Amino acid sequence: MTSIRTVGDAAGRILLAAVTRPQSPCAVPPVEVLGEIESHRFAPFAFDVLAASGHLRAWPDEVRRALQGAASAQAFLCDIRDGELRAILTAIDEAGIRAAVIKGAALAYSHYPRPYLRTRGDTDLAIRAADRHAVSRVLGSIGYEWTGAIDGALVSQQGQWSKKLSAGVVHIVDVHWRLFNPHVFGGVLPTEELLERAVPLPRLGEHAWSPCVSDALLLACVHRVAHHSGEDDLAWACDIHRLLASLDERDAQTFVDAVTAARVRAVACDGIRSARARFGTMLPAAIEMLLETADDREEPTAAFLEPGRRQVDVLSSDLRTLRSWPARARLLREHLFPPAAYMTAKYGLRTPALLPIAYARRIVGGAPKWFRRNR
């Protein structure tokens, strides 16, 4: 397959304009191809949109081959991983556990015409906190292994499992019992409420559920800020665009009420503006009004919109949000001294006697990243 190479800013702008505004006349086709699209995990969607708009016929052969190859590869991965996802959902349902598919895997089936158009590297599930150990047993019974991610009551609110499938494909499953790790977002969209409002996702299977559209939009807007410092990812902007386009006025008002109650109005508006700037999204009246009135930087969550945030800033926010000194001490302990099983897996330790050395290596070697500013 033709490789997808880095493009200059001018070519990148031409490509993005053609993809995000296919109704507009196509500018001069780029000779170099698609680096920015690849970095945003957007090549299959780009191929679909450009082929449908007729722009692709005017582009160089290497562009068409690169896009078509990326789309074909993603369709292959999607078939294998999503077949496995159906088996997971069946096993969880048979165990009497309620779970919902969230984020990219859910939107691929609810808001994209073909699921492989929404490129994704893993599968995210939401469950009740009380079901976390039961879900772990279910995943273990069908061949999944815990990846050794940090497991702490205050550090992380999710677990990760993986399984090698056919053709060398690995399926990674992130299971969330709280949707956002930073504690200032802890009360935003509890999983219990998301599961109560979840709706069937029949295109994925009879045991598949996903968030209702207003909850899915809230999750899409908050996730990019809470976990990724407002990263301007084109795929996430497209998710928000497509969710916004599917809202009726009642859903829009439900969303506005939810972000107001959760005090994430500024965060939500940042995601909506990103989508509208890229895709020219038409907004319901309630969302337009939210944009006009919601620049509330007094919300504690709005601090996550500041550029160049560091991990130490997130830790500082967590410490301020936790209400007791024992809880703050426990958070620091979980960061500095994660469970021995995690350390053994991460550093390949053959004897417990090496644990003190591994902890020292972790603390000293990991310190610089805590003060590194995000892009």
C-alpha positions in Angstrom: 0.0 0.0 0.0 1.2 3.5 -0.7 2.5 5.1 2.5 0.8 8.2 3.8 3.5 10.9 4.2 3.6 14.2 6.1 2.2 17.2 4.2 2.9 20.9 4.5 0.4 23.3 6.1 -0.9 24.4 2.7 -1.6 20.9 1.4 -3.1 19.9 4.8 -5.5 22.9 4.6 -6.6 21.9 1.1 -7.2 18.4 2.1 -9.1 19.3 5.3 -11.3 21.8 3.4 -12.1 19.2 0.8 -13.0 16.6 3.5 -14.9 18.8 6.0 -16.7 20.9 3.4 -17.2 18.6 0.4 -20.0 20.8 -1.0 -17.4 23.5 -1.7 -15.3 23.5 -4.9 -12.1 21.5 -4.5 -8.9 23.5 -4.5 -5.7 22.4 -6.3 -5.1 18.7 -5.3 -2.1 18.2 -3.1 0.9 16.4 -4.6 2.2 15.2 -1.2 -0.5 13.3 0.7 -2.5 13.0 3.8 -0.1 13.3 6.8 -2.5 15.4 8.7 -5.4 13.2 7.9 -3.5 10.1 9.1 -2.4 11.9 12.3 -6.1 12.5 13.1 -7.1 8.8 12.3 -9.3 10.1 9.5 -8.2 8.5 6.3 -11.2 6.0 5.9 -13.7 8.8 6.4 -11.7 11.1 4.0 -11.8 8.4 1.3 -15.6 8.0 1.7 -16.4 11.7 1.7 -14.1 12.5 -1.2 -15.2 9.6 -3.3 -18.9 10.5 -2.8 -18.2 14.2 -3.6 -16.4 13.4 -6.8 -13.2 15.3 -5.6 -11.1 12.1 -5.5 -11.2 11.7 -9.3 -9.1 14.8 -9.7 -6.5 13.8 -7.2 -3.2 11.9 -7.9 -3.2 8.1 -8.1 -1.0 7.9 -5.0 -3.6 9.8 -3.0 -6.4 7.6 -4.0 -4.4 4.4 -3.4 -3.3 5.6 0.1 -6.8 6.5 1.1 -8.4 3.4 -0.3 -5.8 1.2 1.3 -6.3 2.9 4.7 -10.1 2.4 4.4 -9.7 -1.3 3.4 -7.3 -2.0 6.3 -9.7 -0.3 8.8 -12.7 -2.3 7.4 -10.7 -5.5 8.0 -9.8 -4.6 11.6 -13.4 -3.5 12.3 -14.8 -6.8 11.1 -12.5 -8.8 13.4 -12.7 -6.6 16.5 -16.4 -6.0 16.4 -17.1 -9.7 16.0 -15.2 -10.1 19.2 -17.0 -7.2 20.8 -20.4 -8.9 20.1 -19.1 -12.0 21.9 -18.0 -9.9 24.9 -21.4 -8.2 25.1 -23.2 -11.5 24.9 -21.1 -12.9 27.7 -21.6 -9.8 29.9 -25.4 -10.0 29.3 -25.6 -13.7 30.1 -23.8 -12.9 33.4 -26.7 -10.5 34.2 -24.5 -7.4 34.0 -25.5 -4.1 32.4 -22.9 -2.5 30.2 -22.9 0.2 27.5 -20.5 0.6 24.5 -19.3 4.2 24.6 -17.2 6.6 22.6 -15.8 5.6 19.2 -17.1 2.1 19.1 -20.7 3.2 19.9 -20.6 6.2 17.6 -19.3 4.0 14.7 -22.6 2.2 14.8 -25.0 5.0 15.8 -23.7 8.0 13.8 -21.6 6.8 10.9 -23.0 5.1 7.8 -20.4 2.3 7.9 -18.7 1.5 11.2 -15.1 1.3 9.8 -15.3 5.0 8.9 -14.9 5.8 12.6 -11.3 4.7 13.1 -10.6 3.5 16.7 -7.8 1.6 18.4 -9.7 0.1 21.3 -13.2 -0.5 22.6 -14.7 1.4 25.6 -17.4 0.0 27.9 -19.2 1.7 30.8 -20.4 -0.4 33.8 -21.5 0.2 37.3 -18.7 0.3 39.9 -20.2 -2.6 41.7 -19.9 -4.8 38.7 -16.1 -4.3 38.0 -15.0 -7.6 39.5 -17.8 -9.5 37.8 -16.8 -8.0 34.5 -13.2 -8.9 35.1 -14.2 -12.5 35.6 -16.3 -12.6 32.5 -13.4 -11.1 30.4 -11.0 -13.6 31.9 -13.3 -16.5 31.1 -13.3 -15.7 27.3 -9.5 -15.2 27.1 -8.8 -11.6 28.0 -5.8 -10.7 30.1 -5.5 -7.7 32.4 -2.8 -5.4 30.9 -1.2 -4.3 34.1 -2.6 -0.8 34.0 -2.4 1.1 37.4 -5.3 0.0 39.6 -6.1 2.5 42.4 -9.3 3.6 43.9 -8.3 7.3 43.4 -5.8 7.2 40.6 -7.8 5.4 37.9 -11.5 4.6 37.4 -11.0 2.1 34.6 -9.4 -1.2 33.8 -7.8 -2.5 30.6 -7.9 -6.0 29.1 -6.5 -7.4 25.8 -6.7 -10.5 23.7 -4.9 -11.6 20.6 -7.3 -12.4 17.8 -6.8 -13.9 14.4 -4.4 -12.5 11.8 -2.3 -11.0 14.6 -5.0 -8.5 15.6 -5.1 -7.4 19.2 -8.4 -6.3 20.8 -8.0 -3.9 23.7 -11.0 -3.2 26.0 -11.2 -0.3 28.4 -13.8 -0.8 31.1 -14.9 2.4 32.9 -16.8 2.5 36.2 -16.3 6.3 36.2 -16.0 8.1 32.9 -13.4 10.7 33.8 -10.3 10.2 36.0 -9.6 13.9 37.0 -11.6 14.3 40.3 -13.0 17.7 39.3 -15.0 15.8 36.6 -15.9 13.0 39.0 -19.6 14.0 39.2 -20.1 14.5 35.5 -22.3 11.8 33.9 -22.1 9.0 36.5 -22.1 5.6 34.8 -25.3 4.6 36.8 -27.2 7.4 35.2 -25.7 6.8 31.7 -26.8 3.1 31.9 -30.3 4.0 33.0 -30.7 6.2 30.0 -28.9 3.9 27.5 -30.6 3.0 24.3 -30.3 -0.2 22.1 -27.7 -0.3 19.5 -29.2 -2.9 17.1 -26.6 -2.4 14.3 -24.0 -3.8 16.7 -26.1 -6.7 18.0 -29.0 -7.6 20.3 -27.0 -7.2 23.4 -25.5 -3.9 22.5 -26.5 -0.6 24.3 -25.1 2.9 23.9 -25.6 6.3 25.6 -28.6 8.3 24.6 -27.6 11.1 22.2 -27.4 13.9 24.8 -25.2 11.8 27.1 -23.0 10.8 24.1 -22.5 14.4 23.2 -21.7 15.4 26.8 -19.2 12.5 26.9 -17.6 13.5 23.6 -17.2 17.1 24.6 -15.8 16.4 28.1 -13.5 13.5 27.2 -11.3 15.6 24.8 -10.7 18.1 27.7 -10.6 15.9 30.8 -8.2 13.4 29.4 -6.5 15.1 26.4 -6.2 18.8 27.3 -8.6 19.9 24.6 -6.6 18.3 21.9 -7.8 19.4 18.5 -8.4 16.0 17.1 -10.4 15.9 13.8 -12.1 12.6 14.5 -13.4 13.9 17.8 -14.6 17.1 16.2 -16.4 15.0 13.6 -18.0 12.9 16.4 -19.3 16.1 18.0 -20.5 17.5 14.6 -22.5 14.3 13.8 -24.0 14.2 17.3 -25.0 17.8 17.1 -26.6 17.2 13.7 -28.7 14.4 15.1 -30.2 16.5 18.0 -33.8 17.6 18.1 -34.7 20.5 20.2 -35.7 18.4 23.2 -32.4 16.5 23.1 -30.5 19.8 22.7 -32.2 21.3 25.8 -31.5 18.1 27.8 -27.8 18.5 26.9 -27.8 22.2 27.9 -29.4 21.4 31.2 -26.9 18.6 31.8 -23.8 20.6 31.2 -25.2 23.4 33.3 -25.9 21.1 36.2 -22.5 19.5 35.9 -20.7 22.8 35.6 -19.0 22.0 32.3 -20.5 24.7 30.1 -17.2 26.2 29.0 -15.8 22.7 28.3 -18.8 21.7 26.3 -18.7 25.0 24.3 -15.1 24.5 23.4 -15.9 21.1 21.8 -18.9 22.5 20.0 -16.9 25.4 18.6 -14.2 23.1 17.4 -16.7 21.0 15.5 -18.5 24.0 14.0 -15.2 25.6 12.9 -14.2 22.5 11.0 -17.6 21.3 9.7 -19.9 24.3 9.6 -22.3 22.6 11.9 -25.9 23.9 12.0 -26.9 24.1 15.7 -30.2 23.9 17.5 -31.4 27.1 19.1 -30.7 25.9 22.6 -27.1 25.2 21.7 -26.7 28.5 20.0 -27.9 30.2 23.1 -25.5 28.1 25.2 -22.6 29.4 23.1 -23.7 33.0 23.6 -24.0 32.8 27.4 -21.6 30.1 28.6 -18.1 31.6 28.7 -18.0 30.8 32.5 -14.3 30.5 33.3 -15.3 30.4 37.0 -16.3 26.8 36.6 -13.6 24.6 38.2 -13.5 22.4 35.1 -12.7 25.3 32.9 -9.1 25.3 34.1 -8.6 22.3 31.9 -9.0 24.5 28.9 -5.8 26.4 29.7 -3.1 25.6 27.2 0.1 23.8 28.2 -1.3 22.0 31.2 1.0 19.5 32.9 0.4 16.3 34.8 1.4 18.1 38.0 -1.4 20.6 37.3 -3.9 17.7 37.1 -2.6 16.3 40.4 -2.9 19.7 42.0 -6.5 19.9 40.8 -7.2 16.4 42.2 -5.7 17.3 45.6 -7.9 20.5 45.8 -11.0 18.6 44.9 -10.6 15.7 47.4 -12.1 16.8 50.7 -10.0 15.1 53.3 -6.3 14.8 54.1 -6.4 11.0 54.3 -7.9 10.9 50.7 -5.1 13.2 49.5 -2.4 11.1 51.1 -3.9 8.0 49.5 -3.9 9.6 46.1 -0.2 10.5 46.4 0.5 7.0 47.6 -1.3 5.4 44.7 0.7 7.5 42.2 4.0 6.9 43.8 3.6 3.3 44.9 1.2 1.4 42.7 0.4 -2.3 43.4 3.2 -4.8 43.4 1.5 -6.8 40.6 1.6 -3.7 38.4 5.3 -3.1 39.1 6.2 -6.7 38.5 4.4 -6.7 35.1 5.8 -3.4 34.0 9.4 -3.9 34.9 9.5 -7.7 34.4 10.7 -8.4 38.0 11.6 -12.0 38.8 11.8 -11.5 42.6 10.0 -9.3 45.1 13.3 -8.2 46.5 13.7 -5.9 43.4 10.5 -4.0 44.1 12.3 -1.1 46.1 14.6 -0.6 43.2 11.7 -0.6 40.7 9.8 2.0 42.8 12.8 4.2 43.0 13.3 4.0 39.2 9.6 4.8 38.7 9.7 7.9 40.9 13.1 9.3 39.6 12.6 8.4 36.0 9.0 9.5 35.8 9.4 12.9 37.5 10.2 14.9 34.3 7.0 14.0 32.6 4.9 15.4 35.4 6.3 18.9 34.5 6.2 18.5 30.7 3.7 20.8 29.1 1.1 19.3 26.8 0.9 20.5 23.2 
